[in-house]
Every structure is written in structure tokens, then in C-alpha cells.
Amino acid sequence: MTLWSACSSLAHGDISGTFGLLRYEIVSRDEQRAVVRLTGNFSMLRYTTQAGIGLIDQALALYRRRAARPAN
């Protein structure tokens, strides 16, 4: 569930997820705004992609096991 929440926060532009998962640098700021440079984290992208693939593999294996059972 944590993996899903992290990816969802990035996909939807959630501020806490964005700043929590990506590297950032505050370029300038005033009293109301800040200009921020975000940098992707490729090692995290690779890790989360591998974890997602593993999760889907487990889900498909569970589906196949349950689909193979005779109906009661």
C-alpha cells in the first residue's frame, strides 16, 4: 500500500509526495511563493518499477490459483 500511495502522490502532483520522494532545490522565494527545481531520482524509479512488477506478478499468481479452484 505504501508503494501505491507514493506513486499516486507523484502522479497527482501532491506536494508532500513530491517533496518527500524527489530531490529539490529552492531557487528563489518571496513571502508567498518559491521557485523550486525538482530532480528525478532514477534509482528510486527503478526500485519502485521493480516492486510494482513484483506486486503485479503476485496478484496474477493469486488470481490463477483462485480461478483454478472448483466452484462450491
Secondary structure by P-SEA (a helix, b strand, c coil): caaaaaaaaaaaccaaaaaacbbbbbccccccbbbbbbbbbaaaaaaaaaaaaaaaaaaaaaaaaaaacccc
